[in-house]
Amino acid sequence: MTRLPRWLPWLSVAALLVLFLCHQWFGPDIWYHLYLGERIARTLTVQPADNLILQQPGFINLYWIFQLAVRGAFALGGIGAVSVFFMACWGTAFAFWLRTTGLPRAGASGAALALAAVVICQTRYEQRPEVLSYAFLAMQIHWLATWRTGEPPRRWELIRFALVEAIWANVHGYFAFGPILVGLRIVSLAGPNAEVSPGSRRGLWQLLALTALASVASPFGFRNWTEIAVYARVLRQLRFTIQEALPTWAVPAQVWTVDLFWCAWAALLAAAIWTALTAARKERFALLLAGLGLLLSAVAFRNIPLLVFLGAPLIAAVRPRILPGGISPPAVAWGVTALAVGLGGWVVSSGFYRSMGMPYGFGISESPASYPLGFADYLRANGFAGSIFNRMADGGYLEFHFPELRIYGDSRLTDVTPVKRYLGALRQPRRFHELQAECGFDGALLSITESHEVIAALWRERAWQPAYADLHRVFLVNRFGSAGAQAIISEPAWYRGEDLALRQNELPAILWVALFAELDDRENLLRALRQFSAAPRVPSALVEIALHYGWRRSDAEIVAVATALQPREFQTRPLSSATIDQLLEKR
């Protein structure tokens, strides 16, 4: 085999990782981190005051170094520079993972496992502080896995470990892994073992003390650890409300990469059992980490990458026995390359993301489905001086781009009771009115998919008037709000050229038509249908609802417009069909 094909599988896997990281931004957290980073730079305090109506005393801003880092990158080159920062972090994490596993020594077969790891972690390629956690975790695992047991550690080895821990303690809550990893390494060498020198044991105890001290080397000190308990409680109580906190077995079936995760999970479990039966004493550290990774990755969807990184020492232990050779057959090399290139093409076409119903696609930009881009343009053109009740996912974007705006909340979740109240107000009209009576909102920016019932209730009320609407959101203003909260009423634009065959656009289009049919709002129903008639393809459920309404009302114009849409309809996916069936049953 020539030199180029030998390296081709690895180059193709690396390229695939880069392509995965070149996707549209969709996560809500990055914007509030950018906002707080800007506030930290201006106020020189790591816990700056914000302008949110909802205050959560339980929030401790232990992410402040991350926030300053992304704020600096954004100042240099916008979201492109921030995306490059995340590419560097993930590249560092996988580089240390490869060094620990030793997979490069297995040739193309090792590249195949690396390819699987890159795809498995794909669900967490989001712009959030945990990416630094994976880089730091991979570093510390590598240093402990290669810890010399026959001699004392060098001073620099202790210092670098503690330094990483000190930075980590000001970046993300996963810093707790630092002392845990050192503790597990000590446990792995416990008992009489002639191969472990006293100096090596003593060095590990010194490292544990230094790492514990570094974990509180923060402006918040020991409160760092209490904040971990706060987040653990929130995620436990909201685990079936927030997707990232879902048990991995409960993740929606369309996220098909989770199937690959479970295959890897089963393979790692089998490797752990085999190693426990054949080399338990020698590979105790690898077994302890693998057990932790198996447990945590199954408990929560957000923990999926922990299976990959905590399983690295066990992969290193079994690799020589499973993949002993450094040169793989040409068929393996070309097969891995072809698969990586094929996946890369699928990613670039955005087909990969469409296959899982993700609200984003390829290309470094902002996802229109995830962020209120159109509403932001509306605010820049017209302004608004009042208070706004908003969905959580829009909060960070609004507070970063409009820091003077008085919004209700963002995606920070620390205090369970007000968060549950917030979530209830987004979905239930009665809960919204309770919160409205207390806060007196001048406006409400709501998502048609998340707050369909609340929008329907407010649309009926004389006190609320729609001032702006697009495919995904509507902004309603309180006619009896504060004197300064005047809003310009703009023409609704439910369709602006979006592909309605994409899952993130399909359901909102259906729900707008369902809303107007439910409200018997013929004028807006007809307006929405005419706008959607410009789309090359329309959901079958949308046509069905319009025809149902037209026939029931003997409205020939509605029936004619809906009938004209039928040649372009596509069959609605099961998720949308179930939703529409429920709406039709209501009527």
C-alpha positions in Angstrom: 0.0 0.0 0.0 1.4 3.4 -0.9 1.8 6.1 1.8 -1.1 8.2 0.6 -3.8 5.5 1.0 -2.4 4.7 4.4 -3.1 8.2 5.6 -6.2 8.7 3.5 -8.6 7.2 6.0 -7.4 9.4 8.8 -7.5 12.5 6.6 -11.0 11.7 5.6 -12.1 11.2 9.2 -10.5 14.4 10.2 -12.2 16.2 7.4 -15.6 14.7 8.4 -15.1 16.1 11.9 -14.5 19.5 10.5 -17.5 19.3 8.3 -19.7 18.2 11.2 -18.5 21.4 13.1 -19.4 23.6 10.1 -23.1 23.5 10.8 -25.7 26.3 11.5 -25.8 27.5 15.1 -28.9 26.2 16.8 -28.3 26.0 20.5 -29.8 28.6 22.8 -26.9 28.7 25.4 -24.2 30.2 23.3 -25.9 33.6 23.0 -26.3 34.2 26.7 -22.7 33.1 27.2 -21.7 35.8 24.6 -23.9 38.3 26.4 -22.4 37.6 29.8 -18.9 37.6 28.3 -19.6 41.1 27.0 -21.0 42.1 30.4 -17.9 40.7 32.2 -15.6 42.6 30.0 -17.5 45.9 30.6 -18.2 45.5 34.4 -15.1 43.5 35.4 -17.1 41.2 37.5 -17.5 37.5 36.9 -21.2 37.5 38.0 -22.6 40.5 36.2 -26.2 41.7 36.7 -28.5 41.0 33.7 -31.7 42.6 32.5 -33.9 39.5 32.8 -37.3 39.7 34.6 -36.9 36.2 35.8 -34.1 36.0 38.4 -32.7 32.7 39.6 -30.6 33.1 42.8 -29.2 29.6 42.2 -27.3 30.6 39.1 -23.5 30.9 39.7 -21.6 31.9 36.6 -18.8 29.4 36.8 -18.4 29.6 33.0 -16.8 33.0 33.0 -13.4 32.1 31.4 -15.3 30.3 28.6 -17.5 33.4 28.1 -14.5 35.7 27.8 -12.9 33.3 25.3 -15.9 33.1 23.0 -16.6 36.9 23.4 -13.0 37.5 22.3 -13.4 35.2 19.3 -16.7 36.8 18.4 -15.1 40.3 18.5 -12.4 39.1 16.1 -14.5 37.4 13.5 -18.2 36.9 14.5 -19.7 33.4 14.6 -17.1 32.1 12.1 -14.3 32.8 14.5 -16.3 31.2 17.4 -16.9 28.2 15.3 -13.1 27.9 14.6 -12.6 28.1 18.4 -14.9 25.1 18.8 -13.2 23.2 16.0 -9.9 23.7 17.9 -11.4 22.4 21.1 -12.9 19.3 19.5 -9.7 18.7 17.6 -7.7 18.8 20.9 -10.2 16.4 22.6 -9.9 13.8 19.8 -6.1 14.2 19.5 -5.7 13.2 23.1 -8.3 10.5 22.8 -6.3 9.0 19.9 -3.1 9.2 21.9 -4.7 7.4 24.8 -6.4 4.7 22.6 -3.4 4.1 20.4 -5.7 3.7 17.4 -3.3 5.3 14.9 -1.1 2.2 15.4 -3.9 0.0 14.2 -3.9 1.6 10.7 -7.2 1.9 8.8 -9.0 -0.3 11.3 -8.2 2.2 13.9 -9.6 4.9 11.6 -12.8 3.0 11.4 -13.2 3.2 15.2 -12.3 6.9 15.1 -15.0 7.4 12.5 -17.6 5.7 14.7 -16.5 7.9 17.6 -16.8 11.1 15.5 -20.4 10.2 14.4 -21.4 9.1 17.9 -20.4 12.5 19.4 -22.2 14.4 16.6 -25.3 15.1 18.8 -23.1 17.3 21.0 -21.3 19.3 18.4 -23.0 22.4 19.8 -21.6 25.7 20.7 -21.5 25.4 24.5 -18.9 25.2 27.3 -18.9 21.5 27.6 -16.7 21.2 24.5 -13.8 22.5 26.6 -14.7 19.9 29.2 -14.1 17.1 26.7 -10.7 18.6 25.8 -9.7 18.8 29.4 -11.2 15.4 30.2 -9.3 13.8 27.4 -6.0 15.5 28.5 -6.4 14.3 32.1 -7.4 10.8 31.1 -4.3 10.5 28.9 -1.9 11.8 31.6 -3.3 9.4 34.2 -3.5 6.4 31.8 0.3 7.0 31.0 1.2 7.6 34.6 4.6 6.1 35.4 4.2 3.6 38.2 7.9 3.0 38.7 9.1 6.4 39.6 7.9 9.7 41.1 6.1 12.2 38.8 8.0 15.3 37.7 7.0 18.6 39.2 5.8 19.8 35.8 3.4 16.9 35.5 1.7 17.8 38.7 1.6 21.5 37.8 0.1 21.0 34.3 -2.6 18.7 35.7 -3.6 21.2 38.4 -3.4 24.1 36.0 -5.9 22.5 33.6 -8.2 21.7 36.6 -8.0 25.4 37.8 -9.0 26.6 34.3 -11.7 23.9 34.1 -13.2 25.0 37.4 -14.0 28.4 35.7 -15.4 26.9 32.5 -17.9 24.1 33.1 -19.4 21.9 35.8 -17.6 18.8 34.5 -14.5 20.0 36.3 -15.7 17.6 39.0 -14.2 14.8 36.9 -10.7 16.0 37.8 -10.5 14.8 41.4 -12.7 11.8 40.5 -10.2 10.7 37.9 -7.3 11.0 40.2 -9.2 9.2 42.9 -10.0 6.3 40.5 -6.3 6.1 39.5 -5.3 5.8 43.2 -8.0 3.1 43.7 -6.7 1.2 40.6 -3.2 1.0 42.2 -4.4 0.1 45.7 -3.2 -3.0 47.4 0.2 -4.7 47.4 1.8 -4.2 44.0 5.5 -4.5 43.6 5.3 -2.6 40.3 4.2 0.6 41.9 6.9 2.6 43.6 6.3 4.5 46.8 7.2 7.7 45.0 4.6 7.1 42.3 1.9 6.4 45.0 2.9 9.5 46.9 2.8 11.6 43.7 -0.8 10.5 43.0 -1.8 11.6 46.5 -0.1 14.9 46.0 -1.9 15.2 42.6 -5.2 14.5 44.3 -4.6 17.3 46.9 -3.5 19.8 44.2 -6.5 18.9 42.0 -8.9 19.3 44.8 -7.4 22.7 45.6 -7.5 23.7 41.9 -11.2 22.8 41.7 -12.0 25.6 44.1 -9.5 28.1 42.5 -12.4 30.2 41.4 -14.0 33.5 42.5 -16.8 31.3 43.9 -14.6 28.9 45.8 -16.5 25.9 47.3 -19.7 27.2 45.8 -18.4 25.6 42.5 -19.3 22.2 44.0 -22.7 23.3 45.4 -23.6 24.5 41.9 -23.0 21.0 40.5 -25.5 19.7 43.0 -28.0 22.5 41.9 -27.7 21.4 38.2 -28.0 17.8 39.1 -31.2 18.4 40.9 -32.6 20.5 38.1 -31.7 18.0 35.4 -33.2 15.2 37.5 -36.5 17.0 38.0 -36.7 18.2 34.4 -35.3 15.1 32.8 -38.4 14.4 30.7 -38.9 18.1 29.8 -35.5 19.0 28.5 -34.2 16.8 25.6 -30.5 16.8 26.6 -31.5 15.5 30.1 -33.6 12.6 28.7 -32.4 9.1 29.5 -30.6 8.0 26.3 -33.0 5.2 25.8 -35.9 7.8 25.7 -34.4 9.9 22.9 -36.8 10.2 19.9 -36.2 7.4 17.3 -35.4 9.8 14.5 -32.1 10.6 16.1 -30.7 7.5 14.5 -27.1 8.1 15.5 -28.2 7.0 19.0 -28.5 3.5 17.6 -24.8 3.6 16.7 -24.2 4.8 20.3 -25.9 1.7 21.7 -23.9 -0.5 19.5 -20.7 1.1 20.8 -22.1 0.9 24.3 -22.7 -2.8 24.0 -19.2 -3.3 22.5 -17.6 -1.4 25.3 -19.5 -3.5 27.9 -18.4 -6.7 26.2 -14.8 -5.5 26.2 -15.1 -4.6 29.9 -16.4 -8.0 30.7 -13.7 -9.7 28.7 -11.0 -7.6 30.3 -12.4 -8.2 33.8 -12.1 -11.9 33.2 -8.7 -11.9 31.6 -6.7 -8.9 32.9 -8.7 -7.2 35.7 -5.8 -6.4 38.0 -3.6 -5.0 35.2 -6.4 -2.9 33.6 -8.3 -1.8 36.8 -8.1 1.9 35.9 -9.4 1.3 32.4 -12.3 -0.8 33.8 -13.2 1.8 36.4 -13.4 4.6 33.7 -15.3 2.4 31.3 -17.9 1.5 34.0 -18.3 5.2 34.7 -18.7 6.0 31.0 -21.2 3.2 30.5 -23.3 4.4 33.4 -23.3 8.2 32.7 -23.8 7.9 29.0 -26.9 5.7 29.5 -28.4 8.1 32.2 -28.6 11.2 30.0 -28.5 12.0 26.3 -26.1 14.9 26.9 -23.5 12.4 28.3 -23.1 10.4 25.1 -19.5 11.6 24.4 -18.5 10.4 27.9 -18.8 6.9 26.6 -16.1 7.7 24.0 -13.7 9.6 26.2 -14.0 7.6 29.4 -13.7 4.4 27.3 -10.3 5.4 25.8 -8.1 3.5 28.3 -10.1 0.3 27.8 -9.9 0.6 24.0 -6.1 0.9 24.5 -6.1 -2.3 26.6 -8.0 -4.4 24.1 -6.6 -2.9 20.9 -3.4 -5.0 20.8 -5.4 -8.2 21.0 -8.2 -7.2 18.6 -6.3 -4.9 16.1 -2.6 -6.0 16.5 -1.3 -4.9 13.1 -0.4 -1.4 12.0 -1.2 -2.0 8.4 -4.8 -2.9 7.4 -5.9 -4.5 4.1 -6.4 -2.0 1.3 -10.1 -2.8 1.3 -10.4 -1.6 4.8 -8.6 1.7 4.1 -10.6 2.4 1.0 -13.8 1.4 2.7 -13.3 3.8 5.6 -12.3 6.5 3.3 -15.4 6.0 1.1 -17.7 5.9 4.1 -16.2 9.1 5.6 -16.3 10.9 2.2 -19.9 9.7 1.6 -20.9 10.9 5.1 -19.1 14.2 4.4 -21.1 14.7 1.2 -24.3 13.9 3.1 -23.4 16.5 5.8 -22.6 19.2 3.2 -25.9 18.6 1.4 -27.7 18.9 4.9 -29.3 15.6 4.2 -27.7 14.1 7.3 -29.4 16.7 9.5 -32.7 16.3 7.6 -32.6 12.6 8.3 -32.8 13.3 12.0 -35.2 16.2 11.8 -32.7 18.7 13.1 -33.5 22.4 13.0 -30.3 23.3 11.2 -28.1 22.4 8.2 -24.6 22.7 6.9 -22.9 26.1 6.8 -21.7 28.5 9.5 -24.7 30.7 10.0 -27.7 31.1 12.3 -30.6 28.7 12.1 -33.8 30.7 11.3 -35.9 28.0 13.0 -33.8 28.2 16.2 -33.4 32.0 16.5 -35.8 34.9 16.0 -33.9 36.4 13.1 -36.9 38.0 11.4 -38.1 39.4 14.7 -34.7 40.9 15.3 -35.0 42.7 12.0 -38.4 43.9 13.0 -37.0 45.3 16.3 -34.1 47.0 14.5 -36.6 48.7 12.1 -39.3 49.5 14.5 -38.0 49.2 18.1 -40.0 48.3 21.2 -39.6 49.7 24.7 -41.8 47.4 26.7 -41.3 44.1 28.6 -41.5 40.9 26.6 -42.5 37.3 27.6 -40.4 35.1 25.4 -39.5 31.4 25.0 -36.4 30.2 26.7 -34.5 29.4 23.5 -34.9 32.9 22.2 -33.8 34.7 25.4 -30.0 34.5 24.9 -30.2 35.7 21.3 -32.4 38.7 22.2 -30.3 39.8 25.2 -27.1 39.6 23.3 -28.4 41.6 20.3 -30.7 43.8 22.2 -29.2 44.2 25.7 -31.5 47.1 26.6 -34.6 45.0 25.9 -36.5 43.8 29.0 -37.2 40.1 28.4 -38.5 37.4 30.8 -35.8 34.7 30.6 -33.2 32.7 28.8 -32.0 29.1 28.8 -30.3 29.3 32.2 -32.0 26.7 34.4 -31.1 26.5 38.1 -34.2 27.2 40.2 -36.7 24.4 39.6 -39.9 26.1 40.8 -39.7 29.3 38.7 -38.5 27.3 35.7 -41.5 24.9 35.9 -43.7 28.0 36.1 -42.0 29.4 33.1 -42.4 26.2 31.1 -46.1 26.1 32.1 -46.7 29.6 30.9 -45.2 28.8 27.5 -47.7 26.0 27.0 -50.8 26.6 29.0 -53.0 29.8 28.7 -54.0 29.7 32.4 -50.4 29.6 33.5 -49.5 32.4 31.1 -52.3 34.6 32.5 -51.2 34.0 36.0 -47.7 35.1 35.1 -49.0 38.0 33.1 -51.1 39.2 36.1 -47.9 39.3 38.1 -45.4 40.8 35.6 -47.6 42.8 33.3 -45.9 42.0 30.0 -46.2 44.5 27.2 -45.6 41.9 24.6 -45.2 38.1 24.0 -42.9 36.5 21.5 -44.1 32.9 21.1 -43.3 29.9 19.0 -46.2 28.3 17.1 -44.9 24.8 17.8 -44.2 25.3 21.5 -47.0 27.7 22.5 -49.9 26.8 20.1 -52.6 26.9 22.8 -51.3 30.1 24.3 -51.2 31.8 20.9 -54.8 30.6 20.2 -56.0 32.0 23.6 -54.3 35.4 23.1 -55.5 35.7 19.5 -59.0 35.5 20.8 -58.6 38.2 23.4 -59.2 41.9 22.7 -56.2 42.8 24.9 -53.7 41.2 22.6 -52.9 42.2 19.0 -50.4 40.4 16.7 -47.7 42.9 15.6 -45.3 40.6 13.8 -45.5 37.0 12.6 -43.3 34.6 10.6 -43.3 30.9 10.0 -42.0 30.1 13.4 -43.0 32.9 15.7 -45.5 35.6 16.5 -45.1 38.8 18.5 -48.3 39.9 20.2 -48.6 43.2 22.0 -50.7 44.1 25.0 -53.1 46.9 24.0 -53.3 47.9 27.6 -49.6 47.7 28.4 -47.3 50.5 29.6 -47.7 53.8 27.9 -44.2 53.6 26.3 -44.6 50.2 24.9 -46.1 51.1 21.5 -45.5 48.6 18.6 -45.7 49.1 14.9 -48.0 46.5 13.3 -46.4 44.8 10.4 -47.9 42.5 7.7 -47.7 38.8 8.7 -45.2 36.9 6.6 -45.8 33.2 7.3 -43.8 32.2 4.2 -40.5 33.7 3.2 -39.2 31.0 0.8 -38.6 28.3 3.4 -38.6 24.6 2.3 -41.8 23.3 3.9 -40.6 19.7 3.3 -38.0 20.2 6.1 -39.3 19.0 9.4 -38.5 22.2 11.2 -40.7 24.1 8.7 -43.4 21.5 8.0 -45.0 21.5 11.4 -45.2 25.3 11.9 -46.9 25.7 8.5 -49.5 23.1 9.5 -50.1 24.6 12.9 -50.7 28.1 11.5 -53.4 26.8 9.2 -54.8 24.7 12.0 -54.8 27.7 14.3 -56.8 29.9 12.0 -59.2 27.0 11.2 -59.7 26.5 15.0 -60.3 30.2 15.5 -62.6 30.4 12.5 -60.4 33.3 11.3 -61.2 33.1 7.6 -59.3 36.2 6.7 -55.9 35.0 8.1 -56.5 31.4 7.0 -57.0 32.6 3.4 -53.9 34.9 3.7 -51.8 32.1 5.0 -52.9 29.6 2.3 -52.1 32.1 -0.4 -48.7 32.7 1.1 -48.0 29.0 1.3 -49.1 28.5 -2.3 -45.8 30.0 -3.3 -44.0 27.0 -1.8 -42.9 24.3 -4.3 -44.1 21.6 -1.8 -46.7 21.8 0.9 -47.6 19.3 3.7 -50.6 17.1 3.0 -52.0 17.8 6.5 -52.0 21.5 5.7 -54.2 20.9 2.7 -56.4 18.5 4.6 -57.1 21.0 7.3 -57.9 23.8 4.8 -60.3 21.5 2.8 -61.9 20.3 6.0 -62.6 23.9 7.0 -63.8 24.9 3.5 -66.2 22.0 3.2 -67.5 22.6 6.7 -68.1 26.3 6.0 -69.2 25.8 2.4 -66.5 28.3 1.5 -65.8 27.8 -2.2 -62.8 30.2 -2.1 -61.0 28.4 0.7 -61.7 25.0 -1.0 -60.4 26.3 -4.4 -57.2 27.6 -2.9 -56.6 24.4 -0.9 -57.5 22.3 -4.0 -54.9 24.2 -6.0 -52.3 23.1 -3.4 -52.9 19.4 -3.8 -50.7 18.7 -6.8 -47.7 20.0 -4.7 -48.5 18.2 -1.4 -46.3 15.6 0.2 -47.3 13.1 2.7 -47.0 14.4 6.3 -44.6 12.7 8.6 -46.0 10.7 11.5 -45.1 13.3 14.1 -47.1 16.0 12.2 -49.9 13.6 11.4 -50.4 12.7 15.1 -50.5 16.4 16.0 -53.0 17.3 13.3 -55.3 14.3 14.1 -55.5 15.7 17.7 -56.3 19.2 16.4 -59.0 17.8 14.0 -60.6 15.8 16.8 -60.9 19.0 18.9 -63.1 20.4 16.2 
